[in-house]
Amino acid sequence: MTEIIEAIKRSAIRIREAIEFDDTGYSEDHNATGDTQLKLDIKSDIIIEEEFRKVNTIKEIVSEEKDDKTPLHNTGRYLIGYDPLDGSSLIDVNLSVGSIFGIYEGGYAGKNLIASVYVVYGPRVELVIATDKVRMYRLNKQNKFVFLKDIVLNEKGKLNAPGSTQMCWAPKHKKMIDDIFADGYRLRYSGGMVPDLHQILLKGGGLFSYPSTSDVPKGKLRLIFEVFPFAFVFEKAGGASVDGTKRILDLTPAHPHDTSPCFFGSNAEIKRVIECNK
């Protein structure tokens, strides 16, 4: 596992440099779900695969930017699902973006996730590793990630990050969001999954939601690359995550790019979500 974390650190340093100095425009290519890829999406994916190929314990990888799985080492035991540059469309307006990694053993299901890692590329580069607990690191002047603190959620938070197209929300979801704001929660939503969830984690709690909607009834966010890894982080930090009614980590995708509605937060907010969807 240590070798995998070191590979992620090397990838993050290289991606940070690419974000700062490389072309931020669109390519002529599309990813597996039809999104037009930024040149930085493609480069970040290449960087991560290059670093993972150096780690013999990795059996195969699957990226949001590729159609299918990529075998690496037959003798490896770990599978890694990752989003190389989540929220990349925010780069041209200089907002924070991130990379997300889920480390699996035995298959790409929530129950097989043994660790998750994400990186935030913002004014500072921060790395969060979830295993038995959630630890946060920050990149220093010497390009070393230095431990800062453990992340632990409060029972109840103050932030609300409601994702998806509001005109497509179900009435019960709209009422829940309105009620949460009426209770004094503050809106914090950039459109980037990594920075928005990172903010909720660092501020002690709240709710991030991407529900089932009329335009995307199965949700937009991908289980293997995005939803499972953050569900693991939130649970290890003392919070929870559900698809509306069921625990996220009890789900098993049928395809690498399967999506799901998802809600992440501290326990009080997730209880509200479950009540809303009964």
Backbone as CSV, one residue per row, in Angstrom:
resi,resn,N_x,N_y,N_z,CA_x,CA_y,CA_z,C_x,C_y,C_z
1,MET,0.826,-1.213,0.000,0.000,0.000,0.000,0.868,1.273,0.000
2,THR,1.983,1.238,0.712,2.869,2.405,0.766,3.346,2.803,-0.625
3,GLU,3.678,1.813,-1.463,4.142,2.111,-2.823,3.059,2.798,-3.649
4,ILE,1.809,2.411,-3.427,0.702,3.034,-4.156,0.549,4.492,-3.734
5,ILE,0.605,4.733,-2.431,0.487,6.114,-1.941,1.621,6.973,-2.487
6,GLU,2.832,6.439,-2.530,3.960,7.199,-3.065,3.764,7.498,-4.547
7,ALA,3.187,6.556,-5.287,2.908,6.784,-6.708,1.870,7.887,-6.885
8,ILE,0.878,7.908,-6.009,-0.133,8.969,-6.061,0.500,10.325,-5.756
9,LYS,1.400,10.361,-4.794,2.086,11.617,-4.465,2.891,12.124,-5.661
10,ARG,3.621,11.227,-6.315,4.399,11.641,-7.496,3.474,12.147,-8.604
11,SER,2.358,11.452,-8.788,1.380,11.879,-9.791,0.852,13.269,-9.478
12,ALA,0.527,13.512,-8.220,-0.046,14.797,-7.813,0.908,15.948,-8.087
13,ILE,2.183,15.738,-7.819,3.171,16.791,-8.061,3.281,17.091,-9.551
14,ARG,3.266,16.051,-10.369,3.338,16.239,-11.821,2.064,16.886,-12.368
15,ILE,0.899,16.492,-11.848,-0.369,17.074,-12.307,-0.462,18.528,-11.884
16,ARG,-0.019,18.826,-10.672,-0.020,20.236,-10.222,0.772,21.100,-11.196
17,GLU,1.920,20.621,-11.624,2.739,21.384,-12.565,2.031,21.539,-13.906
18,ALA,1.366,20.483,-14.365,0.632,20.559,-15.631,-0.508,21.574,-15.541
19,ILE,-1.217,21.590,-14.426,-2.319,22.537,-14.235,-1.802,23.975,-14.298
20,GLU,-0.646,24.194,-13.698,-0.118,25.556,-13.628,0.400,26.074,-14.970
21,PHE,0.940,25.170,-15.800,1.685,25.664,-16.963,1.222,25.130,-18.318
22,ASP,0.400,24.073,-18.362,0.040,23.474,-19.645,-1.224,24.090,-20.242
23,ASP,-1.518,23.712,-21.469,-2.703,24.173,-22.204,-3.965,23.691,-21.484
24,THR,-4.885,24.616,-21.202,-6.129,24.264,-20.517,-7.299,24.078,-21.473
25,GLY,-7.034,24.030,-22.767,-8.106,23.930,-23.752,-8.625,22.516,-23.931
26,TYR,-9.675,22.409,-24.741,-10.294,21.118,-25.033,-9.544,20.398,-26.137
27,SER,-9.566,19.073,-26.043,-9.013,18.233,-27.115,-10.148,17.895,-28.087
28,GLU,-9.850,17.035,-29.053,-10.885,16.562,-29.979,-11.415,15.196,-29.561
29,ASP,-11.017,14.729,-28.385,-11.380,13.394,-27.914,-12.528,13.454,-26.913
30,HIS,-13.162,12.276,-26.710,-14.237,12.134,-25.735,-13.932,10.954,-24.820
31,ASN,-14.395,11.052,-23.557,-14.188,9.920,-22.650,-15.318,8.901,-22.806
32,ALA,-15.314,7.889,-21.926,-16.236,6.758,-22.074,-17.701,7.157,-21.966
33,THR,-17.998,8.269,-21.287,-19.383,8.681,-21.132,-19.752,9.853,-22.042
34,GLY,-18.882,10.145,-23.023,-19.216,11.132,-24.037,-18.796,12.546,-23.748
35,ASP,-18.142,12.800,-22.606,-17.689,14.153,-22.294,-16.473,14.510,-23.131
36,THR,-16.444,15.729,-23.659,-15.252,16.189,-24.368,-14.110,16.345,-23.374
37,GLN,-12.978,15.748,-23.701,-11.853,15.755,-22.773,-11.004,17.016,-22.927
38,LEU,-10.641,17.607,-21.792,-9.628,18.645,-21.813,-8.265,18.001,-22.048
39,LYS,-7.354,18.763,-22.599,-5.995,18.251,-22.772,-5.394,17.854,-21.422
40,LEU,-5.776,18.558,-20.380,-5.265,18.227,-19.040,-5.865,16.937,-18.502
41,ASP,-7.118,16.611,-18.886,-7.695,15.306,-18.519,-6.810,14.184,-19.048
42,ILE,-6.469,14.297,-20.322,-5.692,13.253,-20.991,-4.300,13.157,-20.391
43,LYS,-3.654,14.318,-20.186,-2.300,14.298,-19.631,-2.290,13.740,-18.214
44,SER,-3.273,14.126,-17.397,-3.333,13.629,-16.019,-3.501,12.120,-15.996
45,ASP,-4.321,11.605,-16.902,-4.535,10.164,-16.998,-3.238,9.448,-17.373
46,ILE,-2.507,10.007,-18.314,-1.230,9.422,-18.735,-0.232,9.426,-17.578
47,ILE,-0.162,10.539,-16.847,0.764,10.649,-15.716,0.488,9.569,-14.682
48,ILE,-0.780,9.413,-14.320,-1.135,8.444,-13.279,-0.830,7.019,-13.732
49,GLU,-1.179,6.693,-14.970,-0.879,5.348,-15.456,0.626,5.095,-15.468
50,GLU,1.410,6.083,-15.868,2.871,5.930,-15.856,3.386,5.612,-14.452
51,GLU,2.869,6.315,-13.458,3.336,6.096,-12.087,2.852,4.750,-11.541
52,PHE,1.618,4.368,-11.879,1.097,3.094,-11.385,1.796,1.901,-12.033
53,ARG,2.282,2.063,-13.248,2.995,0.964,-13.914,4.291,0.609,-13.181
54,LYS,4.780,1.501,-12.351,6.010,1.252,-11.588,5.752,0.449,-10.318
55,VAL,4.471,0.187,-10.007,4.109,-0.462,-8.739,3.630,-1.879,-9.017
56,ASN,4.417,-2.868,-8.635,4.121,-4.264,-8.974,2.911,-4.834,-8.244
57,THR,2.495,-4.192,-7.164,1.350,-4.712,-6.405,0.013,-4.329,-7.026
58,ILE,0.025,-3.510,-8.078,-1.222,-3.106,-8.746,-1.511,-4.075,-9.895
59,LYS,-2.619,-4.775,-9.793,-3.002,-5.754,-10.820,-3.584,-5.071,-12.049
60,GLU,-4.510,-4.122,-11.823,-5.116,-3.404,-12.948,-5.675,-2.085,-12.473
61,ILE,-5.929,-1.222,-13.435,-6.503,0.086,-13.144,-7.676,0.329,-14.079
62,VAL,-8.567,1.209,-13.643,-9.661,1.642,-14.510,-9.868,3.137,-14.259
63,SER,-9.871,3.899,-15.334,-9.928,5.357,-15.251,-11.237,5.887,-15.814
64,GLU,-11.681,6.996,-15.286,-12.861,7.654,-15.832,-12.654,8.040,-17.297
65,GLU,-11.416,8.216,-17.686,-11.116,8.683,-19.033,-10.972,7.557,-20.060
66,LYS,-11.100,6.292,-19.624,-10.961,5.167,-20.554,-12.218,4.304,-20.531
67,ASP,-12.471,3.607,-21.628,-13.667,2.784,-21.747,-13.654,1.587,-20.816
68,ASP,-12.485,0.981,-20.631,-12.440,-0.281,-19.897,-11.201,-0.360,-19.027
69,LYS,-11.030,-1.512,-18.381,-9.924,-1.734,-17.455,-8.602,-1.877,-18.206
70,THR,-7.506,-1.507,-17.542,-6.163,-1.639,-18.091,-5.347,-2.563,-17.200
71,PRO,-4.968,-3.763,-17.659,-4.150,-4.653,-16.835,-2.728,-4.117,-16.702
72,LEU,-2.140,-4.269,-15.499,-0.768,-3.815,-15.279,0.171,-4.970,-14.927
73,HIS,-0.077,-5.642,-13.779,0.833,-6.691,-13.318,0.023,-7.915,-12.887
74,ASN,0.272,-9.052,-13.530,-0.477,-10.273,-13.222,-0.345,-10.702,-11.772
75,THR,0.797,-10.404,-11.165,1.041,-10.824,-9.776,0.506,-9.826,-8.758
76,GLY,-0.045,-8.716,-9.226,-0.547,-7.697,-8.304,-1.808,-8.138,-7.590
77,ARG,-2.119,-7.492,-6.484,-3.317,-7.833,-5.709,-4.332,-6.694,-5.661
78,TYR,-3.915,-5.476,-6.006,-4.791,-4.322,-5.859,-5.355,-3.852,-7.198
79,LEU,-6.587,-3.376,-7.162,-7.258,-2.762,-8.304,-7.484,-1.296,-7.943
80,ILE,-7.274,-0.404,-8.884,-7.459,1.023,-8.589,-8.395,1.651,-9.607
81,GLY,-9.450,2.269,-9.112,-10.343,3.069,-9.939,-10.090,4.526,-9.633
82,TYR,-9.942,5.358,-10.654,-9.577,6.749,-10.367,-10.152,7.719,-11.400
83,ASP,-10.360,8.919,-10.929,-10.714,10.056,-11.773,-9.484,10.957,-11.788
84,PRO,-8.765,11.015,-12.907,-7.481,11.725,-12.906,-7.581,13.220,-12.628
85,LEU,-8.655,13.864,-13.121,-8.787,15.304,-12.889,-10.263,15.669,-12.800
86,ASP,-10.833,15.451,-11.638,-12.253,15.728,-11.409,-12.494,17.237,-11.391
87,GLY,-13.562,17.674,-12.074,-13.889,19.099,-12.106,-13.008,19.902,-13.039
88,SER,-12.400,19.225,-14.031,-11.412,19.893,-14.883,-11.979,21.088,-15.651
89,SER,-13.289,21.119,-15.873,-13.883,22.258,-16.594,-13.799,23.548,-15.790
90,LEU,-13.454,23.453,-14.501,-13.314,24.644,-13.661,-11.936,25.293,-13.776
91,ILE,-11.011,24.611,-14.450,-9.640,25.115,-14.507,-9.551,26.446,-15.230
92,ASP,-10.345,26.617,-16.305,-10.222,27.849,-17.088,-10.706,29.082,-16.323
93,VAL,-11.435,28.880,-15.206,-11.813,30.013,-14.352,-11.042,29.969,-13.029
94,ASN,-9.992,29.117,-12.981,-9.027,29.093,-11.890,-9.627,28.686,-10.547
95,LEU,-10.602,27.755,-10.586,-11.130,27.198,-9.349,-10.426,25.881,-9.027
96,SER,-10.566,25.438,-7.783,-9.906,24.215,-7.346,-10.485,22.986,-8.042
97,VAL,-9.610,22.028,-8.324,-10.000,20.745,-8.917,-9.303,19.641,-8.124
98,GLY,-9.467,18.374,-8.552,-8.850,17.317,-7.768,-8.699,16.011,-8.512
99,SER,-8.006,15.080,-7.884,-7.893,13.696,-8.344,-8.467,12.785,-7.267
100,ILE,-9.123,11.690,-7.683,-9.771,10.773,-6.741,-9.314,9.350,-7.055
101,PHE,-8.998,8.585,-5.999,-8.522,7.213,-6.157,-9.236,6.286,-5.181
102,GLY,-9.740,5.171,-5.701,-10.265,4.101,-4.861,-9.376,2.878,-5.011
103,ILE,-8.923,2.319,-3.909,-8.040,1.149,-3.933,-8.840,-0.064,-3.474
104,TYR,-8.978,-1.047,-4.367,-9.846,-2.202,-4.150,-9.017,-3.482,-4.098
105,GLU,-9.596,-4.491,-3.455,-8.997,-5.825,-3.464,-10.111,-6.850,-3.627
106,GLY,-10.091,-7.587,-4.750,-11.107,-8.609,-4.976,-12.248,-8.203,-5.873
107,GLY,-12.236,-6.998,-6.400,-13.303,-6.560,-7.292,-13.724,-5.130,-7.027
108,TYR,-14.366,-4.517,-8.034,-14.768,-3.107,-7.927,-16.157,-2.978,-7.322
109,ALA,-16.270,-3.285,-6.045,-17.520,-3.113,-5.301,-17.213,-2.318,-4.043
110,GLY,-18.233,-1.667,-3.508,-18.020,-0.877,-2.311,-17.425,-1.670,-1.160
111,LYS,-17.862,-2.920,-1.011,-17.387,-3.757,0.094,-15.917,-4.132,-0.057
112,ASN,-15.367,-3.998,-1.276,-13.977,-4.367,-1.530,-13.014,-3.193,-1.476
113,LEU,-13.517,-2.034,-1.154,-12.668,-0.842,-1.068,-11.888,-0.889,0.246
114,ILE,-10.570,-0.820,0.163,-9.749,-0.915,1.372,-9.075,0.404,1.726
115,ALA,-9.060,1.332,0.792,-8.499,2.660,1.070,-8.950,3.598,-0.036
116,SER,-8.972,4.868,0.277,-9.221,5.858,-0.774,-8.363,7.086,-0.515
117,VAL,-8.070,7.768,-1.603,-7.188,8.935,-1.557,-7.765,9.995,-2.487
118,TYR,-7.675,11.253,-2.077,-7.971,12.315,-3.034,-6.978,13.449,-2.862
119,VAL,-6.818,14.212,-3.932,-5.900,15.351,-3.952,-6.679,16.584,-4.347
120,VAL,-6.447,17.693,-3.658,-7.044,18.979,-4.015,-5.950,19.879,-4.571
121,TYR,-6.153,20.341,-5.815,-5.236,21.308,-6.414,-5.895,22.674,-6.307
122,GLY,-5.543,23.411,-5.268,-6.110,24.731,-5.045,-4.987,25.722,-4.814
123,PRO,-5.229,26.765,-4.025,-4.124,27.660,-3.671,-2.960,26.879,-3.056
124,ARG,-3.301,25.780,-2.358,-2.306,24.834,-1.871,-2.725,23.441,-2.308
125,VAL,-1.748,22.545,-2.443,-2.047,21.173,-2.826,-2.169,20.334,-1.559
126,GLU,-3.328,19.704,-1.380,-3.576,18.895,-0.186,-3.962,17.476,-0.582
127,LEU,-3.509,16.526,0.226,-3.706,15.104,-0.010,-4.423,14.517,1.199
128,VAL,-5.482,13.755,0.946,-6.235,13.118,2.027,-6.240,11.615,1.797
129,ILE,-5.844,10.872,2.827,-5.761,9.414,2.749,-6.694,8.820,3.794
130,ALA,-7.588,7.943,3.349,-8.506,7.259,4.264,-8.168,5.777,4.303
131,THR,-7.807,5.290,5.468,-7.620,3.854,5.716,-8.431,3.506,6.956
132,ASP,-7.767,3.362,8.099,-8.506,3.166,9.346,-9.099,4.471,9.845
133,LYS,-8.463,5.594,9.500,-9.001,6.928,9.763,-8.622,7.829,8.608
134,VAL,-8.939,9.098,8.709,-8.730,10.022,7.593,-7.637,11.019,7.970
135,ARG,-6.570,11.020,7.175,-5.411,11.861,7.459,-5.190,12.846,6.313
136,MET,-4.837,14.075,6.675,-4.637,15.131,5.683,-3.178,15.582,5.673
137,TYR,-2.662,15.777,4.446,-1.284,16.204,4.237,-1.282,17.418,3.305
138,ARG,-0.205,18.229,3.395,-0.082,19.391,2.506,1.310,19.402,1.879
139,LEU,1.371,19.787,0.597,2.635,19.850,-0.124,3.424,21.078,0.312
140,ASN,4.710,20.863,0.668,5.532,21.996,1.108,6.478,22.463,0.002
141,LYS,7.373,23.392,0.326,8.272,23.971,-0.669,9.235,22.950,-1.244
142,GLN,9.494,21.916,-0.495,10.423,20.864,-0.937,9.716,19.746,-1.711
143,ASN,8.459,19.989,-2.083,7.648,18.985,-2.797,7.473,17.704,-1.983
144,LYS,7.318,17.874,-0.678,7.040,16.757,0.220,5.671,16.970,0.848
145,PHE,4.902,15.897,0.983,3.609,15.996,1.646,3.808,15.821,3.143
146,VAL,3.422,16.846,3.890,3.629,16.884,5.333,2.285,16.685,6.038
147,PHE,2.278,15.799,7.016,1.037,15.531,7.763,0.576,16.787,8.496
148,LEU,-0.739,17.079,8.380,-1.315,18.227,9.086,-2.212,17.804,10.229
149,LYS,-3.179,16.911,9.945,-4.145,16.560,10.989,-5.012,15.397,10.546
150,ASP,-5.695,14.809,11.514,-6.763,13.857,11.223,-8.049,14.641,10.966
151,ILE,-8.905,14.114,10.090,-10.187,14.747,9.788,-11.303,13.946,10.453
152,VAL,-12.085,14.611,11.279,-13.208,13.979,11.973,-14.429,14.886,11.835
153,LEU,-15.541,14.317,11.401,-16.772,15.088,11.231,-17.540,15.228,12.544
154,ASN,-18.229,16.349,12.690,-19.173,16.511,13.795,-20.442,15.722,13.502
155,GLU,-21.280,15.558,14.491,-22.546,14.851,14.294,-23.471,15.617,13.352
156,LYS,-23.331,16.950,13.351,-24.178,17.810,12.520,-23.308,18.935,11.975
157,GLY,-23.570,19.296,10.720,-22.781,20.339,10.087,-23.556,21.610,9.817
158,LYS,-22.945,22.526,9.013,-23.559,23.821,8.720,-23.596,24.153,7.227
159,LEU,-22.992,23.304,6.390,-22.873,23.620,4.972,-23.794,22.756,4.131
160,ASN,-24.258,23.311,3.010,-25.133,22.585,2.095,-24.635,22.789,0.671
161,ALA,-24.308,21.685,-0.001,-23.808,21.731,-1.383,-24.747,20.920,-2.266
162,PRO,-25.804,21.544,-2.799,-26.805,20.818,-3.599,-26.444,20.789,-5.074
163,GLY,-26.079,19.608,-5.572,-25.687,19.457,-6.961,-26.828,19.058,-7.867
164,SER,-26.552,19.021,-9.158,-27.435,18.629,-10.258,-28.298,19.809,-10.721
165,THR,-29.082,19.569,-11.767,-29.912,20.622,-12.359,-31.181,20.806,-11.545
166,GLN,-31.350,21.971,-10.918,-32.449,22.176,-9.978,-33.824,22.016,-10.630
167,MET,-33.973,22.414,-11.880,-35.276,22.312,-12.527,-35.702,20.853,-12.720
168,CYS,-34.745,19.927,-12.553,-35.039,18.504,-12.719,-35.180,17.771,-11.395
169,TRP,-35.128,18.506,-10.274,-35.268,17.878,-8.959,-36.689,17.358,-8.749
170,ALA,-36.796,16.271,-7.992,-38.101,15.797,-7.530,-38.613,16.771,-6.462
171,PRO,-39.928,16.953,-6.354,-40.467,17.882,-5.347,-39.999,17.591,-3.926
172,LYS,-39.906,16.313,-3.548,-39.495,15.984,-2.179,-38.040,16.382,-1.921
173,HIS,-37.196,16.277,-2.972,-35.800,16.685,-2.798,-35.703,18.202,-2.662
174,LYS,-36.467,18.919,-3.486,-36.456,20.374,-3.406,-36.912,20.835,-2.021
175,LYS,-37.946,20.193,-1.488,-38.425,20.569,-0.160,-37.353,20.314,0.898
176,MET,-36.650,19.183,0.799,-35.603,18.894,1.767,-34.502,19.955,1.718
177,ILE,-34.072,20.317,0.508,-33.024,21.330,0.374,-33.501,22.677,0.912
178,ASP,-34.723,23.054,0.589,-35.279,24.311,1.105,-35.344,24.294,2.628
179,ASP,-35.755,23.165,3.203,-35.846,23.052,4.663,-34.469,23.161,5.322
180,ILE,-33.474,22.563,4.678,-32.113,22.640,5.224,-31.621,24.082,5.235
181,PHE,-31.877,24.806,4.158,-31.484,26.220,4.147,-32.280,27.019,5.180
182,ALA,-33.552,26.689,5.337,-34.384,27.388,6.330,-33.866,27.166,7.750
183,ASP,-33.159,26.065,7.954,-32.581,25.773,9.270,-31.247,26.465,9.494
184,GLY,-30.810,27.289,8.550,-29.617,28.094,8.755,-28.346,27.583,8.105
185,TYR,-28.456,26.554,7.283,-27.261,26.058,6.597,-26.808,27.062,5.533
186,ARG,-25.506,27.075,5.259,-24.949,28.005,4.283,-24.647,27.282,2.973
187,LEU,-24.935,27.949,1.855,-24.668,27.390,0.537,-23.175,27.436,0.246
188,ARG,-22.612,26.291,-0.107,-21.218,26.193,-0.537,-21.164,25.187,-1.679
189,TYR,-21.129,25.674,-2.903,-21.148,24.772,-4.052,-20.400,25.406,-5.211
190,SER,-19.303,24.773,-5.634,-18.497,25.302,-6.735,-18.736,24.550,-8.032
191,GLY,-19.369,23.360,-7.948,-19.494,22.498,-9.109,-18.346,21.520,-9.238
192,GLY,-17.414,21.558,-8.285,-16.318,20.598,-8.242,-16.527,19.652,-7.073
193,MET,-16.623,18.354,-7.345,-16.887,17.384,-6.281,-15.791,17.403,-5.218
194,VAL,-14.533,17.391,-5.651,-13.424,17.310,-4.695,-13.377,18.526,-3.770
195,PRO,-13.334,19.772,-4.285,-13.271,20.902,-3.364,-14.512,21.059,-2.492
196,ASP,-15.688,20.732,-3.031,-16.909,20.878,-2.230,-16.961,19.870,-1.084
197,LEU,-16.589,18.617,-1.352,-16.576,17.621,-0.292,-15.430,17.868,0.684
198,HIS,-14.316,18.342,0.172,-13.180,18.687,1.041,-13.573,19.792,2.020
199,GLN,-14.314,20.770,1.531,-14.742,21.861,2.405,-15.658,21.345,3.514
200,ILE,-16.608,20.477,3.163,-17.502,19.918,4.173,-16.709,19.127,5.215
201,LEU,-15.739,18.355,4.757,-14.916,17.574,5.685,-14.112,18.474,6.621
202,LEU,-13.513,19.527,6.082,-12.664,20.390,6.908,-13.473,21.313,7.808
203,LYS,-14.689,21.642,7.412,-15.530,22.519,8.232,-16.391,21.742,9.227
204,GLY,-16.212,20.439,9.285,-16.871,19.664,10.337,-18.178,19.006,9.962
205,GLY,-18.677,19.245,8.753,-19.902,18.551,8.371,-20.835,19.371,7.517
206,GLY,-21.911,18.731,7.100,-22.890,19.338,6.216,-23.406,18.282,5.260
207,LEU,-23.884,18.715,4.103,-24.451,17.779,3.137,-24.028,18.141,1.727
208,PHE,-23.547,17.135,0.985,-23.348,17.234,-0.454,-24.330,16.272,-1.092
209,SER,-25.100,16.738,-2.059,-26.107,15.874,-2.676,-26.024,15.931,-4.192
210,TYR,-26.162,14.769,-4.801,-26.379,14.677,-6.249,-27.465,13.619,-6.437
211,PRO,-28.733,14.027,-6.455,-29.848,13.085,-6.400,-30.194,12.494,-7.762
212,SER,-31.123,11.570,-7.724,-31.791,11.127,-8.944,-32.652,12.276,-9.451
213,THR,-32.561,12.574,-10.732,-33.338,13.675,-11.309,-34.039,13.197,-12.577
214,SER,-34.918,14.032,-13.098,-35.663,13.635,-14.292,-34.754,13.492,-15.510
215,ASP,-33.641,14.242,-15.547,-32.739,14.137,-16.697,-31.688,13.036,-16.512
216,VAL,-31.289,12.756,-15.273,-30.341,11.658,-15.004,-30.862,10.840,-13.806
217,PRO,-31.842,9.957,-14.045,-32.471,9.219,-12.947,-31.521,8.323,-12.166
218,LYS,-30.410,7.917,-12.774,-29.429,7.097,-12.060,-28.265,7.922,-11.525
219,GLY,-28.440,9.233,-11.493,-27.367,10.103,-11.029,-26.297,10.280,-12.087
220,LYS,-25.382,11.200,-11.820,-24.333,11.513,-12.794,-22.963,11.003,-12.349
221,LEU,-22.743,10.937,-11.039,-21.408,10.631,-10.537,-21.148,9.127,-10.565
222,ARG,-19.928,8.765,-10.898,-19.563,7.372,-11.159,-19.124,6.667,-9.881
223,LEU,-19.660,5.466,-9.693,-19.427,4.734,-8.451,-17.956,4.425,-8.208
224,ILE,-17.299,3.788,-9.150,-15.945,3.281,-8.924,-14.932,4.399,-8.746
225,PHE,-15.072,5.479,-9.527,-14.056,6.538,-9.531,-14.317,7.653,-8.533
226,GLU,-15.581,7.922,-8.229,-15.923,9.100,-7.440,-16.719,8.763,-6.177
227,VAL,-17.815,8.023,-6.348,-18.770,7.841,-5.257,-18.234,6.908,-4.176
228,PHE,-17.759,5.714,-4.540,-17.207,4.794,-3.548,-16.047,5.411,-2.760
229,PRO,-15.046,6.009,-3.435,-13.930,6.554,-2.662,-14.350,7.595,-1.627
230,PHE,-15.270,8.497,-2.008,-15.689,9.513,-1.037,-16.616,8.939,0.028
231,ALA,-17.397,7.920,-0.317,-18.209,7.254,0.704,-17.311,6.663,1.783
232,PHE,-16.212,6.071,1.358,-15.243,5.492,2.295,-14.645,6.582,3.185
233,VAL,-14.270,7.701,2.582,-13.705,8.818,3.354,-14.693,9.299,4.409
234,PHE,-15.934,9.517,3.999,-16.909,10.070,4.940,-17.206,9.101,6.077
235,GLU,-17.296,7.819,5.784,-17.538,6.856,6.857,-16.365,6.811,7.825
236,LYS,-15.146,6.811,7.311,-13.977,6.756,8.186,-13.797,8.042,8.986
237,ALA,-14.379,9.143,8.497,-14.319,10.415,9.234,-15.456,10.546,10.245
238,GLY,-16.331,9.526,10.324,-17.422,9.558,11.287,-18.743,10.003,10.719
239,GLY,-18.826,10.157,9.395,-20.072,10.528,8.754,-20.696,9.348,8.039
240,ALA,-21.440,9.628,6.970,-22.143,8.558,6.261,-22.395,8.976,4.823
241,SER,-22.820,7.996,4.016,-23.188,8.269,2.630,-24.238,7.258,2.191
242,VAL,-25.220,7.737,1.434,-26.303,6.886,0.943,-26.645,7.272,-0.488
243,ASP,-27.378,6.363,-1.167,-27.872,6.689,-2.507,-29.262,7.320,-2.440
244,GLY,-29.712,7.586,-1.259,-31.055,8.080,-0.973,-31.661,7.263,0.139
245,THR,-31.505,5.953,0.041,-32.024,5.039,1.066,-30.987,4.021,1.516
246,LYS,-30.119,3.576,0.607,-29.158,2.516,0.908,-27.754,3.076,1.106
247,ARG,-26.986,2.400,1.965,-25.582,2.733,2.184,-24.822,2.561,0.869
248,ILE,-24.045,3.578,0.501,-23.326,3.564,-0.771,-22.394,2.365,-0.874
249,LEU,-21.660,2.049,0.182,-20.653,0.996,0.104,-21.259,-0.412,0.053
250,ASP,-22.586,-0.529,0.108,-23.242,-1.820,-0.083,-23.597,-2.069,-1.549
251,LEU,-23.302,-1.101,-2.423,-23.656,-1.217,-3.836,-22.557,-1.930,-4.621
252,THR,-22.949,-2.584,-5.710,-22.006,-3.256,-6.612,-22.334,-2.863,-8.049
253,PRO,-21.429,-2.180,-8.742,-21.706,-1.782,-10.127,-21.605,-2.964,-11.077
254,ALA,-22.343,-2.906,-12.170,-22.272,-3.937,-13.204,-21.279,-3.571,-14.295
255,HIS,-20.940,-2.283,-14.387,-20.059,-1.777,-15.438,-19.127,-0.735,-14.827
256,PRO,-17.898,-0.611,-15.317,-16.965,0.364,-14.733,-17.486,1.796,-14.669
257,HIS,-18.392,2.162,-15.582,-18.858,3.548,-15.607,-20.282,3.714,-15.054
258,ASP,-20.752,2.743,-14.279,-22.065,2.880,-13.653,-22.089,4.073,-12.693
259,THR,-23.249,4.725,-12.652,-23.430,5.901,-11.800,-24.458,5.610,-10.709
260,SER,-24.582,6.544,-9.777,-25.586,6.412,-8.715,-25.911,7.778,-8.147
261,PRO,-27.178,7.990,-7.740,-27.439,9.145,-6.889,-26.575,9.023,-5.637
262,CYS,-26.190,10.138,-5.044,-25.321,10.046,-3.868,-25.488,11.258,-2.952
263,PHE,-25.365,10.964,-1.672,-25.445,11.980,-0.623,-24.331,11.690,0.374
264,PHE,-23.518,12.696,0.672,-22.425,12.560,1.628,-22.597,13.611,2.714
265,GLY,-22.364,13.226,3.969,-22.476,14.228,5.011,-22.229,13.695,6.390
266,SER,-22.453,14.554,7.361,-22.418,14.120,8.743,-23.727,13.390,9.043
267,ASN,-23.786,12.720,10.163,-24.894,11.785,10.411,-26.263,12.449,10.444
268,ALA,-26.348,13.643,11.011,-27.648,14.311,11.116,-28.235,14.601,9.739
269,GLU,-27.373,15.032,8.807,-27.857,15.358,7.462,-28.262,14.092,6.692
270,ILE,-27.497,13.035,6.846,-27.835,11.789,6.133,-29.133,11.206,6.671
271,LYS,-29.399,11.361,7.948,-30.687,10.920,8.497,-31.837,11.684,7.847
272,ARG,-31.645,12.966,7.578,-32.668,13.757,6.896,-32.907,13.236,5.480
273,VAL,-31.838,12.880,4.810,-31.960,12.346,3.452,-32.762,11.054,3.448
274,ILE,-32.449,10.152,4.354,-33.165,8.868,4.427,-34.638,9.097,4.737
275,GLU,-34.945,10.009,5.660,-36.338,10.320,5.984,-37.064,10.871,4.768
276,CYS,-36.385,11.716,4.008,-36.983,12.334,2.820,-37.331,11.295,1.768
277,ASN,-36.527,10.227,1.681,-36.692,9.252,0.603,-37.455,8.006,1.019
278,LYS,-38.039,7.994,2.191,-38.829,6.840,2.633,-40.088,6.706,1.785
